[in-house]
Amino acid sequence: MEQHLKAMVESFLAFEYFEAEAATKRALEAGVPKEEITKTLRALFLAALERYEEGKYSIAHLTAAASIFEVGFKLAKAEVAPKGKVVIGTLGSSHYLGKDIIRLLLTADGFEVVDLGEIVFPEQFVEAVEREKPDIVALASMIIACLPLQKAAIGMLQARDLRDNVKVIVGGAVTSDRWAAEIGADGWAPDAPQAVEEVNRLLRELKEGA
């Protein structure tokens, strides 16, 4: 088992997409438990994210790491019922990297994630809540001009009598816990790993009826 995981690690760290994919397939064929593979991939991706935040990796490095993580996770994903459903999207702008990282980490943590993509507007979130019946709505805003769209989305959920059915988390470089409280969001996180923790907390609250 160790040699197969080592091959995965080495190809991941070298950003060798196809070799990492092949190494993951070999590990699965050799009977390496899916949980070990996904745990290894998650640890590698979190390490890459940390290096990016420290300035040791560029956006290109992080994007490559995300691609390898995603293909490996899809190959090794266990067929289990999701712990909850999250609708996520970036309001008003074409920024995608932060939102995609959170999507990947939530998926790896056992959530079903419906990604609305970028340049999403409040009406689309409302339609997605009506259609998908999610537990959590994750509203990302990356520029100040788009902050009012987060507030508008929450207002529209209230107007459609959908607000009590979901928990809302907001995030993005221009957001804060103070802003989240001001617009009536249930949670906020400053980065992707903490966003996963916050989504889990909100899911627990939802199940407990809080």
Backbone as CSV, one residue per row, in Angstrom:
resi,resn,N_x,N_y,N_z,CA_x,CA_y,CA_z,C_x,C_y,C_z
1,MET,0.822,-1.208,0.000,0.000,0.000,0.000,0.856,1.258,0.000
2,GLU,1.910,1.231,0.824,2.745,2.419,0.978,3.376,2.859,-0.344
3,GLN,3.819,1.882,-1.158,4.479,2.255,-2.410,3.514,2.939,-3.370
4,HIS,2.264,2.515,-3.327,1.274,3.124,-4.216,0.920,4.536,-3.757
5,LEU,0.774,4.721,-2.462,0.505,6.061,-1.939,1.703,6.981,-2.182
6,LYS,2.916,6.426,-2.047,4.121,7.221,-2.298,4.171,7.682,-3.750
7,ALA,3.785,6.805,-4.677,3.767,7.170,-6.101,2.753,8.288,-6.350
8,MET,1.611,8.225,-5.661,0.614,9.285,-5.783,1.164,10.611,-5.278
9,VAL,1.811,10.562,-4.126,2.378,11.774,-3.520,3.425,12.398,-4.436
10,GLU,4.308,11.568,-4.946,5.394,12.080,-5.794,4.863,12.726,-7.063
11,SER,3.887,12.106,-7.692,3.340,12.684,-8.927,2.526,13.948,-8.630
12,PHE,1.854,13.972,-7.478,1.108,15.170,-7.084,2.066,16.338,-6.872
13,LEU,3.123,16.105,-6.120,4.071,17.169,-5.806,4.816,17.659,-7.042
14,ALA,4.906,16.807,-8.039,5.564,17.200,-9.295,4.569,17.804,-10.298
15,PHE,3.293,17.872,-9.890,2.214,18.393,-10.745,2.096,17.611,-12.056
16,GLU,2.291,16.302,-11.966,2.184,15.427,-13.139,0.779,14.846,-13.181
17,TYR,-0.102,15.523,-13.878,-1.529,15.189,-13.866,-1.794,13.747,-14.293
18,PHE,-1.295,13.361,-15.451,-1.606,12.032,-15.990,-0.943,10.917,-15.171
19,GLU,0.273,11.190,-14.673,0.934,10.199,-13.832,0.199,10.057,-12.501
20,ALA,-0.288,11.161,-11.972,-1.056,11.103,-10.720,-2.345,10.316,-10.924
21,GLU,-2.978,10.527,-12.051,-4.204,9.781,-12.371,-3.896,8.286,-12.477
22,ALA,-2.821,7.957,-13.167,-2.437,6.556,-13.336,-2.052,5.933,-12.001
23,ALA,-1.343,6.701,-11.164,-0.926,6.184,-9.859,-2.141,5.897,-8.975
24,THR,-3.146,6.751,-9.079,-4.374,6.537,-8.308,-5.087,5.275,-8.784
25,LYS,-5.153,5.086,-10.082,-5.781,3.884,-10.629,-5.038,2.634,-10.197
26,ARG,-3.683,2.685,-10.207,-2.882,1.527,-9.782,-3.133,1.220,-8.310
27,ALA,-3.245,2.269,-7.513,-3.498,2.074,-6.085,-4.848,1.390,-5.855
28,LEU,-5.842,1.817,-6.597,-7.171,1.202,-6.473,-7.146,-0.257,-6.915
29,GLU,-6.457,-0.520,-8.032,-6.365,-1.892,-8.539,-5.612,-2.805,-7.566
30,ALA,-4.692,-2.205,-6.806,-3.905,-2.984,-5.851,-4.646,-3.191,-4.528
31,GLY,-5.832,-2.611,-4.428,-6.635,-2.803,-3.231,-6.401,-1.808,-2.116
32,VAL,-5.729,-0.707,-2.422,-5.548,0.334,-1.401,-6.931,0.908,-1.063
33,PRO,-7.291,0.976,0.209,-8.619,1.470,0.583,-8.890,2.876,0.049
34,LYS,-10.104,3.075,-0.440,-10.468,4.387,-0.985,-10.298,5.499,0.049
35,GLU,-10.572,5.164,1.321,-10.449,6.174,2.368,-9.008,6.657,2.495
36,GLU,-8.039,5.738,2.339,-6.631,6.107,2.429,-6.227,7.000,1.261
37,ILE,-6.746,6.680,0.079,-6.431,7.469,-1.107,-6.994,8.869,-0.984
38,THR,-8.272,8.977,-0.609,-8.889,10.306,-0.499,-8.263,11.112,0.634
39,LYS,-7.895,10.439,1.741,-7.240,11.137,2.849,-5.890,11.693,2.414
40,THR,-5.148,10.913,1.636,-3.844,11.350,1.144,-3.991,12.531,0.192
41,LEU,-4.950,12.437,-0.715,-5.177,13.520,-1.673,-5.590,14.809,-0.975
42,ARG,-6.465,14.677,0.016,-6.924,15.861,0.742,-5.770,16.537,1.475
43,ALA,-4.912,15.734,2.109,-3.770,16.289,2.828,-2.820,17.012,1.867
44,LEU,-2.612,16.421,0.698,-1.743,17.047,-0.297,-2.320,18.357,-0.804
45,PHE,-3.623,18.367,-1.028,-4.253,19.586,-1.537,-4.245,20.694,-0.482
46,LEU,-4.495,20.341,0.768,-4.451,21.335,1.842,-3.036,21.895,2.003
47,ALA,-2.043,21.047,1.811,-0.652,21.510,1.884,-0.349,22.466,0.735
48,ALA,-0.867,22.163,-0.452,-0.675,23.041,-1.601,-1.361,24.392,-1.368
49,LEU,-2.537,24.350,-0.774,-3.265,25.574,-0.461,-2.480,26.418,0.541
50,GLU,-1.885,25.764,1.527,-1.079,26.480,2.520,0.141,27.123,1.871
51,ARG,0.776,26.408,0.961,1.949,26.965,0.272,1.550,28.156,-0.594
52,TYR,0.370,28.083,-1.184,-0.122,29.209,-1.978,-0.324,30.441,-1.090
53,GLU,-0.938,30.238,0.059,-1.201,31.356,0.975,0.096,31.937,1.531
54,GLU,1.141,31.114,1.604,2.451,31.585,2.081,3.265,32.240,0.969
55,GLY,2.743,32.197,-0.261,3.451,32.794,-1.387,4.474,31.882,-2.033
56,LYS,4.466,30.608,-1.626,5.431,29.655,-2.187,4.927,29.040,-3.490
57,TYR,3.615,29.036,-3.687,3.008,28.539,-4.916,2.277,29.677,-5.606
58,SER,2.234,29.599,-6.928,1.479,30.567,-7.719,0.066,30.040,-7.947
59,ILE,-0.759,30.875,-8.589,-2.112,30.429,-8.935,-2.043,29.217,-9.860
60,ALA,-1.050,29.211,-10.750,-0.890,28.079,-11.672,-0.637,26.786,-10.900
61,HIS,0.213,26.856,-9.871,0.477,25.675,-9.044,-0.799,25.192,-8.368
62,LEU,-1.528,26.146,-7.793,-2.735,25.772,-7.053,-3.806,25.208,-7.976
63,THR,-3.927,25.784,-9.164,-4.897,25.280,-10.135,-4.540,23.858,-10.562
64,ALA,-3.253,23.610,-10.775,-2.803,22.256,-11.138,-3.080,21.277,-10.006
65,ALA,-2.800,21.701,-8.773,-3.053,20.841,-7.618,-4.542,20.519,-7.502
66,ALA,-5.381,21.526,-7.763,-6.830,21.320,-7.698,-7.294,20.315,-8.743
67,SER,-6.729,20.393,-9.940,-7.100,19.473,-11.015,-6.725,18.039,-10.675
68,ILE,-5.521,17.862,-10.119,-5.074,16.519,-9.738,-5.932,15.975,-8.598
69,PHE,-6.200,16.832,-7.626,-7.045,16.427,-6.502,-8.416,15.994,-6.993
70,GLU,-8.990,16.759,-7.905,-10.348,16.467,-8.367,-10.418,15.143,-9.115
71,VAL,-9.476,14.903,-10.024,-9.529,13.655,-10.785,-9.271,12.460,-9.874
72,GLY,-8.340,12.602,-8.930,-8.055,11.509,-8.018,-9.227,11.203,-7.108
73,PHE,-9.875,12.267,-6.634,-11.008,12.062,-5.741,-12.174,11.401,-6.467
74,LYS,-12.412,11.784,-7.705,-13.492,11.167,-8.475,-13.248,9.675,-8.665
75,LEU,-11.992,9.313,-8.889,-11.659,7.901,-9.074,-11.871,7.098,-7.793
76,ALA,-11.542,7.711,-6.662,-11.545,6.969,-5.396,-12.778,7.223,-4.538
77,LYS,-13.677,8.034,-5.018,-14.837,8.406,-4.202,-15.686,7.180,-3.863
78,ALA,-15.979,7.042,-2.592,-16.824,5.939,-2.138,-18.289,6.281,-2.407
79,GLU,-19.076,5.286,-2.759,-20.493,5.491,-3.032,-21.273,5.470,-1.720
80,VAL,-21.317,6.615,-1.088,-22.064,6.739,0.173,-23.020,7.930,0.067
81,ALA,-24.051,7.892,0.884,-25.020,8.981,0.876,-24.349,10.257,1.374
82,PRO,-24.566,11.387,0.686,-23.957,12.644,1.130,-24.501,13.078,2.477
83,LYS,-23.666,13.749,3.259,-24.087,14.216,4.582,-25.028,15.415,4.479
84,GLY,-24.969,16.127,3.347,-25.811,17.291,3.141,-25.590,17.854,1.760
85,LYS,-26.423,18.819,1.381,-26.308,19.412,0.050,-26.036,20.909,0.168
86,VAL,-25.095,21.383,-0.647,-24.707,22.791,-0.658,-24.855,23.355,-2.066
87,VAL,-25.482,24.519,-2.170,-25.512,25.265,-3.429,-24.506,26.402,-3.297
88,ILE,-23.589,26.508,-4.250,-22.528,27.508,-4.175,-22.395,28.249,-5.499
89,GLY,-21.930,29.483,-5.441,-21.699,30.251,-6.655,-21.068,31.596,-6.327
90,THR,-20.491,32.225,-7.341,-19.881,33.542,-7.184,-20.824,34.600,-7.724
91,LEU,-21.197,35.520,-6.876,-22.159,36.554,-7.258,-21.510,37.660,-8.076
92,GLY,-22.034,37.851,-9.282,-21.731,39.040,-10.057,-20.413,39.148,-10.775
93,SER,-19.422,38.327,-10.426,-18.116,38.447,-11.073,-17.642,37.075,-11.561
94,SER,-16.549,37.095,-12.308,-16.057,35.853,-12.924,-14.993,35.156,-12.082
95,HIS,-14.813,35.559,-10.830,-13.835,34.912,-9.967,-14.279,33.484,-9.641
96,TYR,-13.363,32.562,-9.744,-13.744,31.158,-9.564,-12.833,30.361,-8.640
97,LEU,-11.581,30.763,-8.477,-10.608,29.903,-7.798,-11.015,29.597,-6.359
98,GLY,-11.316,30.622,-5.569,-11.698,30.400,-4.183,-12.942,29.541,-4.063
99,LYS,-13.922,29.838,-4.907,-15.173,29.066,-4.906,-14.915,27.618,-5.289
100,ASP,-14.057,27.391,-6.264,-13.765,26.022,-6.697,-13.019,25.230,-5.624
101,ILE,-12.136,25.897,-4.898,-11.405,25.219,-3.828,-12.372,24.764,-2.743
102,ILE,-13.296,25.635,-2.372,-14.295,25.270,-1.366,-15.168,24.132,-1.875
103,ARG,-15.551,24.194,-3.136,-16.367,23.117,-3.724,-15.643,21.772,-3.603
104,LEU,-14.371,21.752,-3.940,-13.601,20.510,-3.883,-13.486,19.988,-2.455
105,LEU,-13.201,20.885,-1.516,-13.038,20.458,-0.136,-14.360,19.982,0.465
106,LEU,-15.452,20.646,0.110,-16.759,20.199,0.595,-17.111,18.826,0.026
107,THR,-16.820,18.636,-1.247,-17.082,17.336,-1.873,-16.267,16.242,-1.184
108,ALA,-14.995,16.554,-0.920,-14.126,15.582,-0.253,-14.594,15.299,1.170
109,ASP,-15.314,16.250,1.754,-15.792,16.093,3.128,-17.143,15.388,3.189
110,GLY,-17.676,15.003,2.023,-18.904,14.214,2.018,-20.169,14.949,1.643
111,PHE,-20.041,16.182,1.188,-21.220,16.945,0.778,-21.504,16.779,-0.713
112,GLU,-22.776,16.848,-1.067,-23.156,17.001,-2.463,-23.159,18.498,-2.739
113,VAL,-22.409,18.914,-3.760,-22.272,20.337,-4.044,-22.833,20.663,-5.427
114,VAL,-23.759,21.594,-5.462,-24.318,22.090,-6.716,-23.641,23.426,-6.994
115,ASP,-22.783,23.460,-8.003,-22.004,24.653,-8.327,-22.713,25.445,-9.425
116,LEU,-23.177,26.635,-9.087,-23.850,27.484,-10.079,-22.853,28.244,-10.955
117,GLY,-21.575,28.186,-10.588,-20.555,28.816,-11.406,-20.273,30.257,-11.003
118,GLU,-19.907,31.060,-11.984,-19.543,32.449,-11.755,-20.568,33.380,-12.417
119,ILE,-20.483,34.650,-12.064,-21.404,35.687,-12.552,-22.849,35.250,-12.306
120,VAL,-23.100,34.808,-11.090,-24.426,34.351,-10.678,-25.153,35.517,-10.018
121,PHE,-26.460,35.578,-10.198,-27.255,36.650,-9.613,-28.265,36.080,-8.624
122,PRO,-28.765,36.905,-7.710,-29.641,36.411,-6.640,-30.793,35.537,-7.120
123,GLU,-31.421,35.906,-8.237,-32.551,35.125,-8.740,-32.159,33.679,-9.021
124,GLN,-30.922,33.490,-9.498,-30.462,32.136,-9.806,-30.266,31.300,-8.540
125,PHE,-29.825,31.943,-7.467,-29.711,31.228,-6.197,-31.085,30.814,-5.684
126,VAL,-32.058,31.720,-5.800,-33.413,31.412,-5.351,-33.984,30.238,-6.150
127,GLU,-33.789,30.275,-7.462,-34.272,29.187,-8.313,-33.597,27.869,-7.936
128,ALA,-32.298,27.935,-7.625,-31.560,26.723,-7.255,-32.059,26.162,-5.925
129,VAL,-32.386,27.032,-4.986,-32.911,26.576,-3.696,-34.262,25.897,-3.900
130,GLU,-35.100,26.473,-4.746,-36.405,25.870,-5.028,-36.253,24.523,-5.727
131,ARG,-35.269,24.431,-6.616,-35.082,23.226,-7.428,-34.322,22.131,-6.677
132,GLU,-33.254,22.499,-5.985,-32.332,21.525,-5.398,-32.636,21.171,-3.946
133,LYS,-33.392,22.037,-3.261,-33.696,21.812,-1.841,-32.417,21.566,-1.024
134,PRO,-31.465,22.491,-1.069,-30.214,22.284,-0.341,-30.358,22.547,1.154
135,ASP,-29.337,22.144,1.895,-29.261,22.469,3.323,-28.570,23.813,3.530
136,ILE,-27.560,24.051,2.704,-26.716,25.241,2.855,-26.628,25.991,1.531
137,VAL,-26.646,27.323,1.623,-26.396,28.169,0.453,-25.112,28.955,0.724
138,ALA,-24.131,28.844,-0.173,-22.844,29.519,-0.011,-22.716,30.632,-1.047
139,LEU,-22.744,31.868,-0.563,-22.714,33.045,-1.432,-21.319,33.658,-1.417
140,ALA,-20.618,33.592,-2.545,-19.270,34.161,-2.631,-19.304,35.497,-3.357
141,SER,-18.606,36.489,-2.798,-18.427,37.786,-3.458,-16.964,38.174,-3.345
142,MET,-16.355,38.497,-4.473,-14.924,38.777,-4.492,-14.580,40.249,-4.690
143,ILE,-15.565,41.063,-5.060,-15.320,42.487,-5.227,-16.403,43.272,-4.495
144,ILE,-16.034,44.461,-4.025,-16.941,45.257,-3.200,-18.243,45.565,-3.926
145,ALA,-18.151,45.818,-5.225,-19.343,46.183,-5.987,-20.406,45.091,-5.973
146,CYS,-19.989,43.855,-5.682,-20.938,42.733,-5.693,-21.479,42.377,-4.312
147,LEU,-21.003,43.061,-3.276,-21.499,42.770,-1.933,-23.020,42.926,-1.800
148,PRO,-23.613,43.977,-2.392,-25.073,44.107,-2.267,-25.841,42.907,-2.807
149,LEU,-25.218,42.143,-3.708,-25.897,40.962,-4.256,-26.068,39.882,-3.198
150,GLN,-25.137,39.794,-2.250,-25.301,38.838,-1.158,-26.527,39.206,-0.321
151,LYS,-26.626,40.484,0.010,-27.766,40.951,0.789,-29.069,40.738,0.029
152,ALA,-29.034,41.006,-1.277,-30.236,40.836,-2.106,-30.663,39.375,-2.168
153,ALA,-29.686,38.474,-2.250,-30.007,37.039,-2.324,-30.711,36.584,-1.054
154,ILE,-30.218,37.028,0.093,-30.854,36.659,1.357,-32.258,37.258,1.431
155,GLY,-32.399,38.498,0.970,-33.715,39.137,0.963,-34.708,38.416,0.075
156,MET,-34.230,37.937,-1.067,-35.122,37.221,-1.986,-35.522,35.864,-1.414
157,LEU,-34.612,35.211,-0.703,-34.957,33.938,-0.051,-36.039,34.169,1.001
158,GLN,-35.929,35.278,1.702,-36.951,35.603,2.701,-38.286,35.900,2.029
159,ALA,-38.240,36.658,0.939,-39.467,37.042,0.243,-40.199,35.835,-0.334
160,ARG,-39.448,34.795,-0.692,-40.058,33.571,-1.256,-40.362,32.519,-0.175
161,ASP,-40.226,32.911,1.084,-40.458,31.991,2.208,-39.549,30.767,2.165
162,LEU,-38.313,30.983,1.723,-37.341,29.895,1.641,-36.239,30.011,2.682
163,ARG,-36.155,31.162,3.313,-35.019,31.445,4.207,-34.954,30.491,5.394
164,ASP,-36.093,30.106,5.938,-36.093,29.228,7.111,-35.691,27.798,6.790
165,ASN,-35.658,27.476,5.496,-35.342,26.104,5.088,-33.850,25.856,4.895
166,VAL,-33.060,26.927,4.849,-31.631,26.786,4.553,-30.795,27.645,5.490
167,LYS,-29.531,27.257,5.616,-28.544,28.083,6.289,-27.712,28.773,5.209
168,VAL,-27.376,30.031,5.444,-26.626,30.813,4.457,-25.255,31.173,5.015
169,ILE,-24.220,30.826,4.249,-22.859,31.231,4.581,-22.347,32.157,3.488
170,VAL,-21.645,33.211,3.879,-21.066,34.134,2.906,-19.552,34.103,3.040
171,GLY,-18.885,34.449,1.951,-17.429,34.476,1.966,-16.890,35.249,0.787
172,GLY,-15.571,35.383,0.775,-14.916,36.149,-0.280,-13.990,37.179,0.329
173,ALA,-13.044,37.626,-0.465,-11.997,38.517,0.025,-12.518,39.813,0.631
174,VAL,-13.681,40.279,0.192,-14.194,41.577,0.655,-15.230,41.428,1.762
175,THR,-15.443,40.212,2.252,-16.460,39.976,3.283,-15.830,39.889,4.667
176,SER,-16.675,39.873,5.683,-16.208,39.765,7.064,-17.336,39.202,7.912
177,ASP,-17.002,38.813,9.141,-18.039,38.332,10.043,-19.034,39.437,10.380
178,ARG,-18.543,40.665,10.430,-19.428,41.809,10.704,-20.427,41.994,9.572
179,TRP,-19.939,41.870,8.336,-20.817,42.000,7.179,-21.852,40.875,7.166
180,ALA,-21.421,39.675,7.480,-22.335,38.534,7.504,-23.466,38.778,8.499
181,ALA,-23.124,39.285,9.688,-24.140,39.567,10.696,-25.073,40.683,10.230
182,GLU,-24.505,41.682,9.559,-25.298,42.831,9.098,-26.377,42.433,8.099
183,ILE,-26.069,41.482,7.221,-27.035,41.114,6.176,-27.884,39.902,6.565
184,GLY,-27.677,39.384,7.764,-28.505,38.280,8.226,-28.066,36.907,7.773
185,ALA,-26.785,36.755,7.433,-26.268,35.426,7.086,-26.073,34.609,8.361
186,ASP,-26.029,33.314,8.214,-25.857,32.431,9.373,-24.397,32.172,9.702
187,GLY,-23.517,32.377,8.712,-22.117,32.087,8.951,-21.206,32.790,7.966
188,TRP,-19.925,32.788,8.290,-18.888,33.406,7.457,-17.586,32.674,7.720
189,ALA,-16.731,32.624,6.719,-15.409,32.013,6.900,-14.379,32.795,6.096
190,PRO,-13.175,32.964,6.638,-12.132,33.729,5.952,-11.356,32.953,4.905
191,ASP,-11.447,31.612,4.941,-10.711,30.815,3.962,-11.431,29.490,3.732
192,ALA,-10.920,28.715,2.794,-11.596,27.475,2.387,-11.677,26.425,3.490
193,PRO,-10.574,26.084,4.184,-10.685,25.073,5.237,-11.678,25.462,6.331
194,GLN,-11.675,26.739,6.709,-12.619,27.184,7.732,-14.047,27.225,7.198
195,ALA,-14.190,27.426,5.895,-15.528,27.391,5.297,-16.131,25.995,5.441
196,VAL,-15.303,24.967,5.266,-15.785,23.592,5.427,-16.223,23.354,6.866
197,GLU,-15.443,23.838,7.815,-15.815,23.702,9.227,-17.126,24.425,9.517
198,GLU,-17.280,25.621,8.943,-18.484,26.411,9.192,-19.714,25.759,8.563
199,VAL,-19.560,25.195,7.380,-20.679,24.503,6.738,-21.116,23.307,7.579
200,ASN,-20.160,22.586,8.131,-20.499,21.465,9.008,-21.234,21.948,10.264
201,ARG,-20.792,23.068,10.813,-21.472,23.623,11.990,-22.908,24.016,11.652
202,LEU,-23.092,24.653,10.513,-24.429,25.077,10.109,-25.337,23.875,9.833
203,LEU,-24.762,22.821,9.273,-25.552,21.617,9.025,-26.016,21.017,10.342
204,ARG,-25.134,20.990,11.330,-25.527,20.474,12.643,-26.666,21.313,13.231
205,GLU,-26.543,22.628,13.115,-27.593,23.512,13.616,-28.918,23.240,12.923
206,LEU,-28.854,23.037,11.620,-30.064,22.798,10.837,-30.748,21.515,11.290
207,LYS,-29.955,20.484,11.514,-30.516,19.192,11.932,-31.065,19.228,13.355
208,GLU,-30.465,20.128,14.160,-30.915,20.260,15.535,-32.086,21.236,15.672
209,GLY,-32.412,21.880,14.538,-33.517,22.826,14.556,-33.166,24.186,15.109
210,ALA,-31.870,24.496,15.139,-31.430,25.781,15.690,-31.543,26.885,14.641
